[in-house]
Amino acid sequence: MNKNILNGPFLSKDFIGANEKFETSKIIMMGMPYDGTTTNRPGTRFAPQQIRLESIGIETYSPIFDKDLEDCRFFDAGDLELPFGNAQKVLDIIKENTECIYKNGKKILGIGGEHLVTLAEIQALKEFYDNIAVIQFDAHTDLREEYLGENLTHSGVMKQIGKITGFENIAQIGIRSGEKEEFEIMKKYSTQKFSHSELDKFKNKNIFITIDLDVLDPSVMSGVGTPEAGGLSYMELIGWLKYLKDFNIIGMDVVELAPDIDTSKNSTALACKLIRECLMIL
């Protein structure tokens, strides 16, 4: 049956509040459903689609930022089609599409997928910006040089990013797990931050914010591949975002939701609300 003869209305497949046109939007939401290097519990490749479906359950208005999604002018581009078993090709596809976003004068809000996808976004941004700093919210250091003989993994994404931006341009918040060598790197470059004011050194930088959802405590975010006790509360994370809202944020991503692990869908609902708040500060 031809859909054009139906009266509808039909439910949107986009994140709630999305603009209908790429051209008139300033932020592009792009799904990156890849979990090919996951080291514990897989399933983050299902996150972007489930986030869109669950977003119908949240309001478009943010009382935290006194702003509505309709004021954000964001376009939901959908999910990239990414191959299994070839991490480099996945990164190439994400990089190419991120470059397209910035060539058109827009910003990205990436939805993962595992944390490795962030590397491709930073590789693309380096073509458009100097003086980039990356602020990482995460339970894990992600500073491994390799894992099981592979250099491109979600457990080493910040090590690869540091080689691009310089480790002095990385801030790591919520870290509570990693190998001794990784903590030594954090100490060497003073990347681990514990208070809002420690971020002030980045006020003259072009900021990319990456949020690994396992930064949150498992009591509020159980749907992640590698949960770690002792994490941030939701409102603690929001407090950091409120502090960062006046920084020069050039892009963001939210990664590592594994929606099927939390069958209550509470984790997915939280991710939706957090994404809404991210859109407010871009």
Backbone as CSV, one residue per row, in Angstrom:
resi,resn,N_x,N_y,N_z,CA_x,CA_y,CA_z,C_x,C_y,C_z
1,MET,0.847,-1.200,0.000,0.000,0.000,0.000,0.882,1.249,0.000
2,ASN,0.537,2.223,-0.819,1.282,3.478,-0.886,1.005,4.308,0.354
3,LYS,2.058,4.608,1.110,1.893,5.357,2.356,1.259,6.721,2.116
4,ASN,1.462,7.285,0.905,0.970,8.631,0.620,-0.547,8.735,0.654
5,ILE,-1.251,7.617,0.563,-2.714,7.693,0.573,-3.265,7.508,1.979
6,LEU,-2.385,7.273,2.960,-2.824,7.121,4.345,-2.875,8.479,5.033
7,ASN,-3.783,8.623,5.976,-3.983,9.897,6.644,-3.051,10.099,7.846
8,GLY,-2.594,8.999,8.461,-1.724,9.128,9.631,-2.471,9.739,10.816
9,PRO,-1.836,10.461,11.713,-0.400,10.762,11.688,0.468,9.562,12.079
10,PHE,1.727,9.564,11.620,2.657,8.485,11.913,3.706,8.953,12.923
11,LEU,4.127,8.038,13.767,5.176,8.333,14.722,6.490,8.602,13.988
12,SER,7.237,9.574,14.464,8.535,9.884,13.871,9.568,8.841,14.277
13,LYS,10.515,8.560,13.381,11.638,7.679,13.696,12.826,8.471,14.243
14,ASP,12.674,9.792,14.358,13.738,10.659,14.839,13.663,10.821,16.355
15,PHE,14.769,11.324,16.915,14.762,11.738,18.310,13.743,12.854,18.471
16,ILE,13.033,12.853,19.594,11.963,13.814,19.798,12.469,15.251,19.660
17,GLY,11.691,16.087,18.999,12.020,17.501,18.854,12.950,17.833,17.707
18,ALA,13.295,16.831,16.888,14.249,17.070,15.801,13.660,17.963,14.719
19,ASN,14.541,18.775,14.127,14.185,19.608,12.989,14.003,18.720,11.756
20,GLU,13.194,19.142,10.819,12.936,18.328,9.638,14.018,18.457,8.578
21,LYS,14.828,19.501,8.627,15.776,19.754,7.550,17.195,19.902,8.068
22,PHE,18.123,19.267,7.376,19.553,19.415,7.651,19.985,20.866,7.473
23,GLU,19.511,21.479,6.395,20.004,22.795,6.000,19.714,23.865,7.048
24,THR,18.587,23.779,7.716,18.190,24.820,8.676,18.559,24.467,10.108
25,SER,19.349,23.421,10.291,19.751,22.985,11.625,21.180,23.428,11.924
26,LYS,21.480,23.596,13.218,22.850,23.953,13.604,23.573,22.777,14.265
27,ILE,22.817,21.766,14.701,23.394,20.574,15.331,22.904,19.347,14.563
28,ILE,23.800,18.403,14.313,23.436,17.168,13.631,23.658,15.993,14.581
29,MET,22.573,15.291,14.878,22.657,14.064,15.673,22.951,12.904,14.725
30,MET,23.997,12.148,15.018,24.392,11.050,14.138,24.637,9.786,14.959
31,GLY,23.939,8.716,14.624,24.111,7.441,15.304,25.301,6.679,14.759
32,MET,26.092,6.100,15.677,27.296,5.354,15.301,27.235,3.976,15.961
33,PRO,26.421,3.065,15.425,26.117,1.790,16.088,27.205,0.732,15.882
34,TYR,28.293,0.898,16.624,29.426,-0.026,16.489,29.879,-0.499,17.861
35,ASP,30.111,-1.805,17.999,30.687,-2.337,19.242,31.643,-3.496,18.954
36,GLY,32.394,-3.336,17.882,33.276,-4.407,17.422,34.506,-4.652,18.263
37,THR,34.861,-3.720,19.177,36.030,-3.949,20.032,35.636,-4.044,21.502
38,THR,34.348,-4.231,21.776,33.876,-4.323,23.160,34.608,-5.440,23.897
39,THR,35.061,-5.122,25.117,35.892,-6.075,25.866,35.125,-6.811,26.953
40,ASN,33.891,-6.419,27.227,33.118,-7.108,28.265,31.759,-7.504,27.702
41,ARG,30.720,-6.794,28.047,29.373,-7.164,27.602,29.001,-6.351,26.363
42,PRO,28.741,-7.007,25.231,28.438,-6.274,23.998,26.999,-5.760,23.980
43,GLY,26.683,-4.999,22.947,25.314,-4.545,22.742,25.153,-3.055,22.543
44,THR,26.265,-2.303,22.557,26.127,-0.855,22.379,25.706,-0.483,20.957
45,ARG,25.843,-1.379,20.025,25.419,-1.055,18.658,23.901,-0.885,18.554
46,PHE,23.181,-1.377,19.557,21.722,-1.233,19.535,21.258,0.077,20.172
47,ALA,22.176,0.838,20.750,21.785,2.013,21.524,21.132,3.125,20.707
48,PRO,21.715,3.554,19.581,21.115,4.696,18.891,19.646,4.487,18.521
49,GLN,19.333,3.320,18.014,17.943,3.058,17.624,17.019,3.032,18.831
50,GLN,17.462,2.389,19.912,16.625,2.310,21.105,16.459,3.674,21.773
51,ILE,17.474,4.496,21.712,17.381,5.849,22.256,16.319,6.645,21.512
52,ARG,16.291,6.530,20.207,15.277,7.258,19.442,13.871,6.801,19.821
53,LEU,13.683,5.490,19.936,12.365,4.964,20.281,11.924,5.416,21.664
54,GLU,12.862,5.421,22.610,12.535,5.770,23.990,12.363,7.271,24.179
55,SER,12.899,8.063,23.262,12.858,9.519,23.442,11.445,10.075,23.428
56,ILE,10.507,9.337,22.888,9.122,9.806,22.865,8.573,9.970,24.278
57,GLY,9.247,9.336,25.244,8.778,9.382,26.629,9.272,10.578,27.419
58,ILE,10.120,11.429,26.823,10.602,12.599,27.557,9.963,13.860,27.001
59,GLU,10.031,14.932,27.782,9.530,16.228,27.340,10.611,16.930,26.512
60,THR,10.186,17.816,25.625,11.156,18.575,24.837,11.727,19.751,25.627
61,TYR,11.068,20.125,26.729,11.517,21.260,27.535,12.453,20.805,28.638
62,SER,13.562,21.521,28.807,14.518,21.268,29.880,14.371,22.330,30.965
63,PRO,13.850,21.962,32.132,13.788,22.938,33.229,15.169,23.300,33.758
64,ILE,16.158,22.442,33.531,17.521,22.726,33.989,18.114,23.904,33.236
65,PHE,17.905,23.942,31.926,18.477,25.011,31.105,17.427,26.004,30.604
66,ASP,16.169,25.806,31.008,15.064,26.684,30.610,15.053,26.886,29.100
67,LYS,15.078,25.772,28.406,15.174,25.801,26.951,14.442,24.595,26.385
68,ASP,13.937,24.705,25.182,13.195,23.623,24.549,13.997,23.060,23.376
69,LEU,13.826,21.756,23.132,14.525,21.125,22.016,14.212,21.804,20.689
70,GLU,13.024,22.320,20.560,12.656,22.980,19.310,13.472,24.244,19.085
71,ASP,14.048,24.784,20.172,14.907,25.966,20.044,16.335,25.593,19.669
72,CYS,16.669,24.301,19.764,18.050,23.861,19.530,18.380,23.700,18.053
73,ARG,17.358,23.553,17.233,17.553,23.392,15.790,18.535,22.268,15.479
74,PHE,18.136,21.049,15.847,18.986,19.901,15.547,18.281,18.967,14.575
75,PHE,19.093,18.334,13.749,18.599,17.388,12.741,19.086,16.001,13.103
76,ASP,18.190,15.039,13.093,18.544,13.649,13.365,18.848,12.960,12.039
77,ALA,20.143,12.715,11.799,20.566,12.124,10.524,20.342,10.622,10.469
78,GLY,20.013,9.994,11.600,19.850,8.548,11.638,21.166,7.854,11.944
79,ASP,21.203,6.556,11.703,22.370,5.742,12.029,23.207,5.453,10.786
80,LEU,24.521,5.584,10.950,25.415,5.135,9.893,25.348,3.613,9.756
81,GLU,25.543,3.118,8.549,25.652,1.672,8.331,27.135,1.319,8.413
82,LEU,27.496,0.595,9.452,28.901,0.327,9.740,29.194,-1.165,9.651
83,PRO,30.322,-1.534,9.063,30.647,-2.951,8.891,31.157,-3.580,10.181
84,PHE,30.958,-4.870,10.313,31.528,-5.610,11.432,32.954,-6.036,11.076
85,GLY,33.805,-6.132,12.097,35.108,-6.755,11.917,36.182,-5.917,11.276
86,ASN,35.909,-4.623,11.043,36.922,-3.766,10.418,36.870,-2.402,11.090
87,ALA,37.593,-2.277,12.204,37.538,-1.049,12.995,38.018,0.160,12.203
88,GLN,39.055,-0.004,11.394,39.580,1.124,10.635,38.561,1.639,9.624
89,LYS,37.869,0.733,8.959,36.858,1.159,7.996,35.713,1.881,8.706
90,VAL,35.339,1.406,9.887,34.303,2.076,10.682,34.730,3.505,10.994
91,LEU,35.967,3.668,11.448,36.464,5.002,11.767,36.497,5.892,10.532
92,ASP,36.862,5.337,9.401,36.905,6.115,8.164,35.511,6.631,7.786
93,ILE,34.508,5.788,7.946,33.131,6.183,7.613,32.652,7.286,8.549
94,ILE,32.909,7.127,9.834,32.488,8.136,10.812,33.217,9.449,10.562
95,LYS,34.508,9.371,10.291,35.297,10.581,10.030,34.770,11.321,8.800
96,GLU,34.506,10.593,7.736,34.010,11.217,6.508,32.698,11.954,6.748
97,ASN,31.802,11.335,7.481,30.499,11.957,7.724,30.592,13.108,8.718
98,THR,31.477,12.997,9.690,31.695,14.115,10.612,32.260,15.311,9.875
99,GLU,33.192,15.068,8.962,33.749,16.151,8.150,32.657,16.853,7.353
100,CYS,31.716,16.083,6.833,30.607,16.661,6.074,29.779,17.611,6.943
101,ILE,29.571,17.219,8.192,28.820,18.065,9.123,29.508,19.407,9.310
102,TYR,30.823,19.380,9.497,31.550,20.627,9.782,31.823,21.440,8.521
103,LYS,31.909,20.786,7.386,32.018,21.534,6.131,30.781,22.390,5.897
104,ASN,29.666,21.942,6.450,28.405,22.674,6.312,28.152,23.623,7.483
105,GLY,29.166,23.840,8.317,29.069,24.829,9.382,28.206,24.431,10.549
106,LYS,28.126,23.107,10.809,27.282,22.603,11.889,28.110,21.846,12.918
107,LYS,27.478,21.457,14.022,28.142,20.715,15.084,27.553,19.316,15.191
108,ILE,28.360,18.390,15.710,27.889,17.020,15.866,27.489,16.723,17.306
109,LEU,26.403,15.972,17.441,26.118,15.248,18.674,26.072,13.775,18.282
110,GLY,27.153,13.074,18.566,27.258,11.668,18.190,26.633,10.772,19.232
111,ILE,25.967,9.707,18.770,25.364,8.720,19.658,25.979,7.358,19.359
112,GLY,26.733,6.811,20.341,27.318,5.485,20.171,26.379,4.401,20.633
113,GLY,26.765,3.154,20.394,28.074,2.726,20.003,29.098,2.794,21.152
114,GLU,30.166,2.044,20.925,31.273,1.989,21.874,32.120,3.247,21.767
115,HIS,33.042,3.401,22.717,33.783,4.649,22.836,34.811,4.861,21.736
116,LEU,35.205,3.835,21.041,36.182,4.007,19.961,35.707,5.009,18.921
117,VAL,34.397,5.131,18.730,33.869,6.023,17.692,34.306,7.467,17.894
118,THR,34.611,7.837,19.133,35.025,9.214,19.414,36.317,9.568,18.697
119,LEU,37.181,8.601,18.515,38.449,8.851,17.836,38.221,9.434,16.447
120,ALA,37.286,8.884,15.701,37.021,9.363,14.342,36.489,10.793,14.347
121,GLU,35.681,11.126,15.340,35.167,12.495,15.427,36.308,13.484,15.654
122,ILE,37.235,13.140,16.545,38.365,14.026,16.818,39.280,14.128,15.601
123,GLN,39.482,13.017,14.904,40.276,13.057,13.683,39.666,14.030,12.669
124,ALA,38.346,14.035,12.575,37.661,14.944,11.648,37.760,16.391,12.129
125,LEU,37.546,16.618,13.405,37.561,17.975,13.939,38.925,18.636,13.789
126,LYS,39.974,17.822,13.805,41.329,18.357,13.663,41.518,19.040,12.313
127,GLU,40.688,18.687,11.339,40.763,19.320,10.027,40.154,20.723,10.031
128,PHE,39.369,21.043,11.065,38.630,22.304,11.083,39.017,23.226,12.232
129,TYR,39.604,22.666,13.279,39.921,23.457,14.474,41.347,23.201,14.942
130,ASP,41.978,24.256,15.429,43.196,24.143,16.211,42.813,24.237,17.684
131,ASN,43.774,24.000,18.558,43.558,24.261,19.981,42.376,23.469,20.547
132,ILE,42.309,22.189,20.207,41.212,21.335,20.672,41.552,20.735,22.035
133,ALA,40.564,20.735,22.920,40.654,20.014,24.186,39.481,19.046,24.269
134,VAL,39.723,17.891,24.864,38.694,16.865,24.996,38.407,16.647,26.477
135,ILE,37.149,16.782,26.852,36.720,16.532,28.225,35.968,15.211,28.235
136,GLN,36.519,14.252,28.964,36.019,12.875,28.990,35.355,12.585,30.333
137,PHE,34.085,12.190,30.275,33.382,11.674,31.453,33.340,10.156,31.313
138,ASP,33.895,9.447,32.287,34.102,8.012,32.089,34.474,7.360,33.411
139,ALA,34.136,6.086,33.554,34.619,5.302,34.696,36.035,4.813,34.468
140,HIS,36.427,4.716,33.199,37.685,4.066,32.840,38.662,5.051,32.198
141,THR,39.931,4.783,32.402,40.970,5.649,31.862,40.992,5.657,30.330
142,ASP,40.759,4.500,29.716,40.798,4.352,28.243,42.136,4.793,27.660
143,LEU,43.215,4.502,28.389,44.551,4.943,27.975,45.476,3.783,27.615
144,ARG,44.915,2.626,27.309,45.762,1.493,26.941,46.357,1.711,25.551
145,GLU,47.609,1.335,25.425,48.251,1.403,24.107,47.689,0.346,23.181
146,GLU,47.382,-0.836,23.748,46.758,-1.897,22.952,46.017,-2.843,23.892
147,TYR,45.095,-3.602,23.305,44.366,-4.622,24.051,44.304,-5.869,23.184
148,LEU,44.857,-6.957,23.682,44.926,-8.221,22.944,45.573,-8.017,21.566
149,GLY,46.580,-7.157,21.546,47.326,-6.939,20.313,46.719,-5.931,19.360
150,GLU,45.604,-5.307,19.720,44.941,-4.337,18.851,45.114,-2.931,19.403
151,ASN,45.462,-1.987,18.525,45.620,-0.596,18.944,44.302,0.181,18.924
152,LEU,43.394,-0.215,18.037,42.114,0.486,17.926,41.074,-0.239,18.754
153,THR,40.888,0.206,19.987,39.891,-0.398,20.883,39.252,0.689,21.730
154,HIS,38.084,0.372,22.247,37.420,1.356,23.112,38.178,1.555,24.421
155,SER,39.004,0.610,24.811,39.779,0.739,26.048,41.060,1.548,25.860
156,GLY,41.336,1.956,24.635,42.510,2.770,24.358,42.206,4.030,23.586
157,VAL,40.927,4.408,23.517,40.541,5.528,22.658,41.180,6.839,23.106
158,MET,41.302,7.070,24.409,41.885,8.335,24.861,43.391,8.370,24.642
159,LYS,44.028,7.217,24.614,45.456,7.185,24.291,45.663,7.659,22.850
160,GLN,44.811,7.199,21.952,44.911,7.607,20.551,44.548,9.083,20.373
161,ILE,43.538,9.531,21.107,43.129,10.935,21.020,44.230,11.841,21.569
162,GLY,44.871,11.406,22.656,45.949,12.195,23.240,47.101,12.422,22.285
163,LYS,47.324,11.468,21.397,48.380,11.612,20.399,48.033,12.694,19.373
164,ILE,46.746,12.995,19.252,46.290,14.023,18.311,46.264,15.392,18.969
165,THR,45.675,15.477,20.154,45.457,16.768,20.814,46.591,17.168,21.750
166,GLY,47.393,16.173,22.167,48.325,16.380,23.261,47.624,16.044,24.564
167,PHE,48.271,15.275,25.410,47.624,14.827,26.640,47.350,15.982,27.602
168,GLU,48.072,17.072,27.462,47.815,18.233,28.312,46.478,18.888,27.983
169,ASN,45.873,18.509,26.858,44.579,19.049,26.432,43.442,18.064,26.662
170,ILE,43.635,17.163,27.596,42.600,16.197,27.966,42.250,16.381,29.435
171,ALA,40.951,16.367,29.742,40.465,16.348,31.119,39.624,15.089,31.300
172,GLN,39.878,14.352,32.377,39.193,13.088,32.633,38.457,13.173,33.966
173,ILE,37.156,12.946,33.920,36.293,13.136,35.081,35.528,11.844,35.372
174,GLY,35.519,11.448,36.632,34.776,10.263,37.059,35.570,8.980,36.987
175,ILE,36.851,9.054,36.655,37.688,7.867,36.459,37.865,7.115,37.775
176,ARG,37.662,5.823,37.718,37.844,4.989,38.907,38.306,3.573,38.570
177,SER,38.747,3.356,37.338,39.201,2.026,36.950,40.208,2.140,35.813
178,GLY,41.255,1.315,35.894,42.265,1.280,34.851,43.518,0.586,35.353
179,GLU,44.444,0.341,34.463,45.693,-0.277,34.854,46.640,0.764,35.467
180,LYS,47.617,0.294,36.224,48.556,1.185,36.892,49.232,2.124,35.912
181,GLU,49.631,1.598,34.758,50.320,2.416,33.759,49.427,3.548,33.258
182,GLU,48.125,3.286,33.179,47.196,4.313,32.730,47.065,5.427,33.765
183,PHE,47.002,5.053,35.037,46.942,6.062,36.086,48.231,6.873,36.146
184,GLU,49.333,6.260,35.779,50.594,6.998,35.738,50.590,8.052,34.640
185,ILE,49.943,7.734,33.516,49.802,8.725,32.445,48.941,9.890,32.924
186,MET,47.851,9.582,33.623,46.996,10.646,34.150,47.764,11.549,35.117
187,LYS,48.590,10.930,35.971,49.383,11.714,36.915,50.423,12.562,36.191
188,LYS,51.059,11.994,35.194,52.107,12.710,34.454,51.574,13.987,33.821
189,TYR,50.368,13.907,33.238,49.808,15.046,32.520,48.704,15.763,33.306
190,SER,48.439,15.321,34.526,47.401,15.934,35.379,46.058,16.002,34.657
191,THR,45.683,14.898,34.025,44.437,14.887,33.259,43.203,14.664,34.135
192,GLN,43.373,14.014,35.280,42.209,13.705,36.110,41.767,14.951,36.879
193,LYS,40.472,15.268,36.779,39.924,16.469,37.398,38.836,16.090,38.410
194,PHE,38.811,16.856,39.501,37.874,16.563,40.581,36.945,17.730,40.909
195,SER,37.266,18.924,40.434,36.430,20.089,40.714,36.192,20.878,39.439
196,HIS,35.067,21.596,39.408,34.694,22.356,38.223,35.772,23.355,37.825
197,SER,36.337,24.035,38.812,37.292,25.108,38.520,38.553,24.599,37.829
198,GLU,38.846,23.311,37.960,40.022,22.754,37.294,39.882,22.777,35.772
199,LEU,38.660,22.985,35.281,38.435,23.047,33.839,38.652,24.441,33.275
200,ASP,38.846,25.425,34.145,38.960,26.805,33.677,40.137,26.999,32.727
201,LYS,41.149,26.175,32.837,42.317,26.277,31.956,41.959,26.028,30.500
202,PHE,40.763,25.452,30.264,40.344,25.129,28.905,39.379,26.167,28.321
203,LYS,39.179,27.277,29.012,38.188,28.253,28.542,38.561,28.884,27.207
204,ASN,39.835,28.873,26.874,40.263,29.431,25.578,40.436,28.353,24.519
205,LYS,39.954,27.136,24.817,40.090,26.000,23.904,38.784,25.742,23.148
206,ASN,38.906,24.984,22.081,37.738,24.434,21.386,37.451,23.066,22.004
207,ILE,36.307,22.959,22.676,36.028,21.823,23.549,35.161,20.774,22.868
208,PHE,35.625,19.535,22.913,34.774,18.393,22.569,34.514,17.616,23.854
209,ILE,33.237,17.328,24.124,32.851,16.599,25.335,32.399,15.197,24.948
210,THR,33.020,14.196,25.555,32.614,12.811,25.318,32.151,12.198,26.634
211,ILE,30.953,11.655,26.627,30.349,11.087,27.832,30.157,9.590,27.653
212,ASP,30.977,8.827,28.358,30.768,7.382,28.465,29.801,7.182,29.622
213,LEU,28.668,6.585,29.358,27.616,6.497,30.362,28.001,5.688,31.597
214,ASP,29.088,4.919,31.512,29.490,4.213,32.733,30.167,5.145,33.736
215,VAL,30.291,6.437,33.407,30.715,7.406,34.406,29.707,7.469,35.545
216,LEU,28.447,7.158,35.231,27.388,7.155,36.237,27.453,5.883,37.072
217,ASP,26.996,5.976,38.290,26.987,4.805,39.160,26.023,3.753,38.611
218,PRO,26.361,2.468,38.739,25.472,1.415,38.238,24.083,1.421,38.867
219,SER,23.934,2.057,40.018,22.615,2.141,40.642,21.641,2.973,39.821
220,VAL,22.173,3.870,38.966,21.311,4.663,38.093,21.554,4.360,36.614
221,MET,22.656,3.683,36.295,22.980,3.346,34.905,23.576,1.948,34.871
222,SER,22.690,0.954,34.827,23.149,-0.439,34.806,23.357,-0.959,33.392
223,GLY,22.806,-0.266,32.399,22.853,-0.747,31.021,24.104,-0.328,30.290
224,VAL,25.247,-0.737,30.807,26.534,-0.472,30.170,27.348,-1.753,30.157
225,GLY,28.339,-1.804,29.279,29.115,-3.027,29.118,30.022,-3.337,30.288
226,THR,30.541,-2.292,30.935,31.490,-2.492,32.028,31.147,-1.548,33.172
227,PRO,30.136,-1.893,33.974,29.757,-1.027,35.089,30.831,-1.018,36.174
228,GLU,30.984,0.134,36.823,31.969,0.289,37.892,31.316,1.004,39.071
229,ALA,31.364,0.390,40.255,30.795,0.992,41.451,31.505,2.304,41.782
230,GLY,30.783,3.191,42.462,31.381,4.434,42.926,31.285,5.580,41.949
231,GLY,30.310,5.539,41.043,30.216,6.548,40.003,29.433,7.785,40.389
232,LEU,29.343,8.711,39.447,28.604,9.954,39.641,27.101,9.685,39.696
233,SER,26.381,10.549,40.377,24.928,10.567,40.262,24.564,11.336,38.993
234,TYR,23.313,11.202,38.582,22.876,11.923,37.387,23.021,13.431,37.584
235,MET,22.603,13.933,38.730,22.650,15.374,38.948,24.081,15.887,39.114
236,GLU,25.001,15.042,39.585,26.412,15.440,39.606,26.924,15.643,38.191
237,LEU,26.566,14.744,37.298,26.971,14.894,35.894,26.354,16.150,35.294
238,ILE,25.079,16.394,35.574,24.423,17.600,35.076,25.117,18.851,35.608
239,GLY,25.597,18.792,36.852,26.316,19.929,37.420,27.556,20.282,36.620
240,TRP,28.286,19.267,36.164,29.452,19.507,35.305,29.026,20.147,33.987
241,LEU,27.933,19.667,33.393,27.472,20.226,32.117,27.018,21.670,32.286
242,LYS,26.380,21.973,33.398,25.966,23.353,33.660,27.185,24.269,33.751
243,TYR,28.242,23.764,34.335,29.462,24.568,34.450,30.095,24.791,33.079
244,LEU,29.954,23.805,32.195,30.596,23.870,30.881,29.779,24.614,29.830
245,LYS,28.554,24.983,30.135,27.655,25.491,29.094,28.152,26.770,28.426
246,ASP,28.993,27.546,29.125,29.487,28.787,28.537,30.878,28.635,27.926
247,PHE,31.418,27.418,27.921,32.678,27.151,27.235,32.414,27.063,25.728
248,ASN,33.468,27.081,24.940,33.312,26.990,23.481,33.236,25.520,23.074
249,ILE,32.047,24.956,23.133,31.844,23.536,22.845,31.610,23.365,21.351
250,ILE,32.468,22.584,20.710,32.378,22.413,19.255,31.736,21.089,18.867
251,GLY,31.490,20.214,19.828,30.862,18.933,19.540,30.779,18.093,20.802
252,MET,29.921,17.070,20.745,29.738,16.178,21.887,29.374,14.787,21.390
253,ASP,29.571,13.804,22.246,28.963,12.493,22.005,28.598,11.831,23.322
254,VAL,27.667,10.889,23.219,27.217,10.071,24.346,27.335,8.622,23.895
255,VAL,28.124,7.837,24.621,28.469,6.493,24.144,28.306,5.439,25.246
256,GLU,28.362,4.193,24.811,28.480,3.003,25.659,27.191,2.551,26.354
257,LEU,26.033,3.054,25.934,24.789,2.456,26.407,24.608,1.094,25.750
258,ALA,24.333,0.074,26.560,23.988,-1.258,26.059,22.551,-1.530,26.501
259,PRO,21.573,-1.113,25.722,20.185,-1.043,26.200,19.579,-2.371,26.618
260,ASP,19.980,-3.456,25.976,19.342,-4.734,26.283,19.800,-5.328,27.613
261,ILE,20.892,-4.791,28.174,21.345,-5.293,29.473,20.391,-4.868,30.579
262,ASP,19.845,-3.666,30.457,18.880,-3.172,31.439,17.482,-3.314,30.850
263,THR,16.831,-4.420,31.163,15.524,-4.711,30.558,14.418,-3.811,31.088
264,SER,14.679,-3.092,32.188,13.688,-2.133,32.683,13.596,-0.898,31.788
265,LYS,14.613,-0.695,30.939,14.748,0.462,30.049,15.038,1.762,30.793
266,ASN,15.278,1.675,32.099,15.600,2.883,32.860,16.888,3.531,32.347
267,SER,17.868,2.699,31.988,19.135,3.239,31.494,18.939,3.990,30.179
268,THR,18.108,3.445,29.311,17.844,4.106,28.029,17.086,5.405,28.240
269,ALA,16.134,5.401,29.173,15.384,6.624,29.469,16.309,7.702,30.010
270,LEU,17.249,7.311,30.879,18.222,8.274,31.404,19.076,8.824,30.269
271,ALA,19.522,7.954,29.376,20.349,8.397,28.252,19.607,9.426,27.405
272,CYS,18.320,9.212,27.190,17.520,10.151,26.404,17.497,11.529,27.058
273,LYS,17.257,11.548,28.358,17.185,12.834,29.051,18.545,13.521,29.056
274,LEU,19.615,12.763,29.226,20.951,13.343,29.192,21.255,13.920,27.812
275,ILE,20.872,13.217,26.773,21.080,13.726,25.412,20.319,15.034,25.204
276,ARG,19.125,15.094,25.747,18.382,16.360,25.667,19.183,17.496,26.286
277,GLU,19.766,17.273,27.459,20.527,18.323,28.125,21.808,18.665,27.341
278,CYS,22.406,17.658,26.715,23.584,17.926,25.881,23.230,18.861,24.719
279,LEU,22.092,18.619,24.114,21.662,19.471,23.008,21.488,20.926,23.469
280,MET,21.116,21.114,24.718,20.884,22.453,25.236,22.147,23.296,25.323
281,ILE,23.316,22.648,25.472,24.559,23.416,25.665,25.426,23.459,24.413
282,LEU,24.988,22.814,23.341,25.765,22.843,22.100,25.480,24.155,21.312
